[in-house]
Amino acid sequence: MLKTFLISGITLLILISCATSPLGRKQLIMMPASNMEAMGIQAFQNMKQKTPREANSSANNRYVSCIANPILQVSNSPKQWEIVVFRDDSANAFALPGGKIGVHTGLLKIATNQHQLAAVIGHEIAHVLARHSNERASQQFLLQTGIVLAHALSKPRSKKAKMWMAVLGVGAQLGILLPYSRLHESEADEMGLYLMAKAGFDPRESVKLWQNMGRANGKQGPEFLSTHPSHHSRITRLKRAMGRAMAFYRQATAKGKNPNCRL
């Protein structure tokens, strides 16, 4: 009876939490948007307190804002976004729920022009627009709930039973969570490609960006153990979506969208 009740409850929760991503993929969204935004704002505040950052008037900040603002305009996001450049040598950038964008100074050495940096910023904004952090949190919540439920129902006492519970945890991570994370990255690559093109940035430069990343990062580990697609996989998918992106780019430039952001 308890088993049936618990399984029925989880099934109902999944059914009422179904959503659709901007690219038409079915998603599991269980967390309140307000909670995700509050966590994003708090995480960004913590980073600003711990990591040195560029002044708002600095050339780096003006440059990054010059690139991010046109992308935000075409994203139709109603939020007022905060953009901060952090003094960090790692080639990284991120966007958080609650309208926060962070760019590390190290990325400016890899993304060698406005178009390449637009590819990264578009990608990070796409993660927020597609609610990937919410989906990721929902997947982890559901996975943990399933493991606890399996443990409670089986009541494992032997070493063999405990071993299988451990295998269940590792298998779920490798077979469920990591592929979804790579799916998020690939989805954000495609969405970001379209966003940058609609804003008037040349989407073809996204391929050059990942070639630069590949040279900077050297050899990668096996893709099946990574939460990010390999650079080669990324470039292949970007090229596959390039026709549509170029159509957006031509439409944008015909409307006079021609950003000119320089350091």
N, C-alpha and C positions, 0 to 999 in steps of 0.2 A: 504493500500500500504506500509506504513512504517512498519507495523507489519510483513508483508510477507518478506520485505527486511531484517529486523533485524533477524528474525528466520532463513532465508536462509543463512545469513552471519555467524551466530553461528554454524549452521549445517556444512557449508563448513569448518569452522575453526576446528571443531571436527574431520572431516574426514581426513584432511591433517595432523593432529597432532597424529594420531594413531601410536603406536609403540608396540613392544613385549618385555616382560621382559625375563631375562635369563632362567626362568622356563616355558616360553611359554605363559604367560598370556598377554592379550591385555592391553595396557596402553594408557593413555592420556598424551602426552609429548608436552607441548606448549612453554615452556620457553627455550631460547637459552642456550646451555651448558656453554658458556663462561660467561654468567651472573650469573649462579648458582655457578660456580667455583669462580668468583670474590667475591660473597657474602660469600662463605665458607671461603675463605682466610681472608677476613676482619673480620668475626666473630671470627675466630681462633686467629687473632692478638689481637683483643679486649680482649679475654679471657686471653691471655698470659700477657697482661698489668694489668689485674685486679686480677688474681688469682695466688697465690704463686705456684712455680713449682720446681720440682727436677732438680738438675744440670744434664747435659748430661752425666757426668761421674758417677752419682750415681748408686748404686746397683739396685734400683727400675727401673731406666731408662734402664739400660742394660738388665734387666730381661724382661721388656715389649718389648723392641726392638728384643730380641732373639726370642720371640714368634711371634711377628707381621711380621717380615721379611720373614719367610718361607711361611706364609699365603699369603702375598703380591706377592711372587714369583709365586705361583700356580694360583693366580687370573688373571694373564696375564695383569695386569694393567700397562700401559706404563709410568705412572707418577712416579716421585720421591716423596715419601711420607715423611712427617714430623711427628715424634712421640714424644709426650710430656706427661710426668707424672705430674699431678697437685696435690698439697697438699690439698686434700679435703676429709673429712670423709665419704661423701656419696658414696655408692656402685654404681658407674656409669662409663660409658665410652661412647665415641661417635666418629664418623668419619664424615667428611664434604667433600662436593665437593671441588676439588682443591687439594686433596691429604693430608688431615690433620687427625691425630688420637690423641685423648686425652683420658687418663686413670686416674681416681681418685685413690688416695692411699687407700681410703676406700674399693674399690673393691678387693684389694689384700688380705683383711681379709675374704672375702666371697668366692672368687675363690681360693681354697686352694692349687692348683697345676697348672702346666703349661697347662695341658689339659683343665681345667675348664676356665682359663683365655683365652685360644685360642678359646673357644666357644663364649665368649663375643666379642673378637676382630674380629673373623670371621663374626659374626652377624653384627657388625657395618660396616665393610668393605662391606658386602653384600648390605646394604642400599645404599651405594654410587654406587656400580656396577649396581644395579637395578634401579638407578635414582629415588629413592623413594621421595626425597625432591622435585625434579622437578615435579613429578606426583602430589604430595600433593599441591604444589603451583598452578599447572594447575587446579586441582579440585576446589580449593578455588577461583581462578580467574573466572572460569566458573560459580560457584555457585553465586558469587557476581554479575556477569553480568546478570544471570538469575533473581535474585531478583530485581535488578534495572530495568530490562526489564519488569518484571511483574508489578512493581510499576508504571512504565511509561505508560503501556498499560491500566491498570485498573483505574488509577487516583483515588485512594481511598480517599474519603473525610469523610465518616461516621466513627464512632467509631468501628462499626462492621467490616468494610473493613480494618481498621488499625489493628484490632485484628487478622484478618486472615493473614495479612502480617507478623505480629510478629510470629504467629504459623508457617508460612512457613519457617521463618528463623530458629526457634528452631527445627522443624521437619527435615529440611535439614541437620542440624548439627548432630542430633541423627541418622538419617536414611541413610545419604550419607557419610559424612566426617569421622565419628568415625569408622564405619565398614571398610572403606578403610584403615584407619590407622592400625586397627588390622590385616587386610590382609597384609599390608606391614611388620608388625612385624612377622607374621607367615612365610611369604616368606623369610624374612631375616634369621629367625631361620633355615629353611631348607637349604638355600644357604650356610649359615655360617657353618652348620654341614658338608656339603660336602667339603667346603674349608679347614676346620681344618683337616679333614680326609685325604685329598689329600696332606696336608703338613706334615703328619706323626703324628698328635695328635690323641689321642684315643677319638672317638666321643661319646662313652658310658659315658664319664665323663660329657657331657653336661646335662644329666639327673640329676646327682648329684649336678651340679651347681644350677639348678633351685630348687632342694630340699633345698639346702642351702639358696637360696634367699627366699623361702617360710618361712623357720624358722626365718630368720632375719627380714622379713617385716611383719610377722603376718597376720592377717585376711585382705583380700582384699575386696574392694567394688564390687557391681554387675558388671559383665563383660560387659553388654550392655551399661554401662555408662563410660567405660574405653577405652582409646586409646591403651591399651596393653592387649593381651590375659591373662587370669588367669594362674598362675603357673601350675595348673593341666592341662589346655588345652594345654599349651606349651609342657609339658612332654609327653602327649598323642600323639601329632603330631611328636615330636622328635622320639619317639619309633616307630611310623609308618614309618618314613624315615630311620630308623637305619640300615636296611638290605643293602640298597644301600650305605649308608655311610661306613659301615664296609667293603664292597667290595673295596671302594676307599682306606680305611685305610690299608687293606692287600696289595693292589698294591703298596702303598707308602712305607710301611715297607720292601717289597720285593726288592724295588729299593734302599734301604739303607737310607731312610728318617726316622731319629730317633732323633728328637730334644731333647736336654738335657739342658733345661733352669731352673736354680735354683736361688733362692734368697740367 
